[in-house]
Amino acid sequence: MGQSVSSWCRDGAAPAGEIALHLRNGFTCQSERTAGSFDKQGAGRDLEVEKLLEGLPKELVEALRESETWPTLRCRTWLSQPSLRGLLLSLQRCNLREVAHRRTEIEDLEECTFALPHVVSWEELDCDHVVSAGQVFRLEEVEGTKSQQMRRLGLQAIKQGKVALVLLAGGANFRMGDGEGPVCCRRKMLGLPSGKSLLQILFERVRRIAALCTKLEAAHARGRAPMAAAQVAGGSPSGADGKKVIRPSIPVYIMTSALTHRWIVEHLEANNFFGLPSRDVFLFSQPVTPVLDLHGQLIPQSLGGEFAHAPGGPGQVLRALQASSLLEQMRDRGVDGMHILGTDNLLARVLDPIFIGFCRDLEVDCATKVVQRVDVAEDVEIFAVRQGKVSTNYADVEESAYGVEHSEVPAKVLQARNSAGDLGFGGLINASYMSLSFAEDVVGRPTRTHKVLRTVPFLDFQLEPLDPELEELAPVWPTVAQAPALPSNSKGPTPMGVPPGGWPPEKPSADFVCQRALQAAGMEVRTHCGAEPGLHQEAWRCDVHLDGDGPRAVVRVRQGSPGPTHLDNSLIGTSGAEIASSELAIRHQLKCSLVVPCRPNAIVLESSVLDYFAYTDRAVALQVDRNREYAPINASSGWHAPQSARRALHKLHSSWVQPAGVTLESAGNASAVLEISPLASYDGEGVPALLAERGLVESSVELPLHITGEGEQAYSSPSSSPGKQPGGDLAGGAWDDGPLAVDELDTKPFYLQEYPQRPPMSRSHAPRFPKGPPLKETSIIGTESEEVPGVLSSRTERLAQVKCCGDPVIVPKPVKVGLLSEK
């Protein structure tokens, strides 16, 4: 997919301390409420608003006034007419009215209190216990018989095709802050001995669950008719009537966004869906919305009107499924429950049969998993019981299960402890179950908007007087339109800024390339300058050289200096706003700086899956062992860093092999880990037999080590299989999980007899967007694949066309990135 964003920080321009960024032409400023002493009131403020909004479309003017984002246009003096049209187009795409409405929801939250969830013992559950909202059941306290019963019930439901897997992969990765692609597609960052990505591990766990379901069916058949089962020799298992046991068809739905869709599609197609049949994998997209600063203004990310965007959170999954007609498709397939799972957890139990059996045994509408939090400061969503008035808009019960963002939780709730001295409120791990009937009932109901604080690098625009040698070229013209653009090759040093009307037009990026580029530059700044800029300083500031002849800017990332997030002469500063609104603005150049804050400076408007829990009193939680099921990767350091996740995986897999007397030797390498393939074991089952088969019992092994599953082999790429279509089954028996897996489609759970004339069901992996005008072709910057060098680069040299609800969507052709260095 071209050159990766992070490679700009390492190649070419890195020795000189600069990064060449293809930024767009045009810029914004923040609200006048941060302008300090400059606070226009009454007629003066109205005059400025009228001047900035003059000549704009009426609908856009109303949206800017309603959202109070009209200060964005203070840069209008320095824009050419074509670049102004590009900025206005970007503002129209931001859907400012919806943003203003969601901001109002945050400010008008009803008063409520949060109570500790009630922990219910399994003995009470066996005594006709009445399930109520917010109850917590601890898995570690369940008896072995009950656990096996729930596991068998869950496997049976999966085998019958009644449970679908929904993966959430649309996040913006602000906490990682490196500008790379989605976490689930990055193999080098994960750093496992197998070289697998998170998405590959999740898909292989689905294959393992399918094999376990097949083994359960075969064992059940042999138990009923052992003689009939024994008559089939070799290969595949058979049922009581001597027929082969068919592999279950497990539907997998992946929610992407404009920020992640292209990476995930490329990752899946290049690896043939990691062994899953392409007919069972469906992609759909969630919308993205602008990210706001702490004063409610848009955050500039480019020189062409590109603003920071982020998806609306996991809570959009139901509406996105409905908009793509996938909820209806689930009903047609015979699905009656969904396992909704995030893609940033290395220990995530995909289609956990115990959890699914637990939910189906209790007949709950929805449930979630929680773990014990490690610290008060851990950034994780809190599970609590919300107590408040019944609202027809947001809740149907007075006490409901609720998920609270860490930044919204009161301090006393974060610090509350139970009788054992542990933190009382558990943390959510982004793993939930929801019945399909409940999802269809609540998909149209409103949900609350949560305020999530994040750190987002941005561009700060400042005003500087013209160079004395160039001042004669910039007289005070009656209007900006009559002012000539200053040549960039004028005598004297090359100016860092641009004169009024000096920016040429540039098309906005379709997948927010500039946002990723600024995140990569911000990571480079933190790496070379430090995480904290110093005492009483708010951010690192780096000068940006603007080129008025084209959409190119050079950021001096290794020459960052500590300073405030906004200067006095910024467009949002005390004097910058005055000058921008005066007739003297024509005598000033517009300069730019990259600002890398050290504290959260942005608000992401999100919703949670648990927001729908407020519409039922049958919403519970299952508390699981953190060491066995939770190793998130959503930060560059700390508890949720890749290094911490690898250590957690090593600790878990070591516990599987140590009972067999295996000694692990790391030779002093603390980062060396033991990895057991998901195709070999889902939860430690079958590991002793596997070790005995390979002669590893009572032996010493050297780390790092990857223990593969039976028949596991390297994946074949589309280039190595000329006759294969992308997304087809793997060559060499990739679905060969032993003699119990038969590559045939089980149509029994589809209930086709009830739909004799049902229209054909789409099996496209592409997202299903609402119908609308086709997208225009746009030049963007791609990133290079880590897994199949040379394969994706050739595929991205052309326009790829996929079908989405009947409308063609053009994936733009990337362009080469030029590197600038200054000696």
URTAFEN-V452629 format. One record per helix or strand of 3 or more residues. SS is the DSSP state (H for helix, E for strand). FROM is the first residue (numbers start at 0). LEN is the number of residues. Records with the same first field share a line. If there is no record, write none. Layout:
SS = FROM-LEN + FROM-LEN
This chain:
H = 5-4 + 13-3 + 31-3 + 41-11 + 57-10 + 69-9 + 80-13 + 95-12 + 121-5 + 138-3 + 143-16 + 182-3 + 186-4 + 197-27 + 225-5 + 260-10 + 271-4 + 277-3 + 313-10 + 325-8 + 352-10 + 405-3 + 410-5 + 435-7 + 470-3 + 479-3 + 512-17 + 556-3 + 575-5 + 582-5 + 608-7 + 625-4 + 641-19 + 686-7 + 717-3 + 747-3 + 751-3 + 791-4
E = 18-3 + 112-3 + 135-3 + 162-6 + 251-5 + 280-5 + 287-3 + 308-3 + 336-6 + 365-6 + 381-6 + 398-6 + 426-9 + 449-5 + 457-8 + 538-9 + 551-4 + 560-3 + 587-10 + 601-5 + 618-5 + 662-3 + 673-3 + 699-3 + 704-3 + 799-5 + 806-5
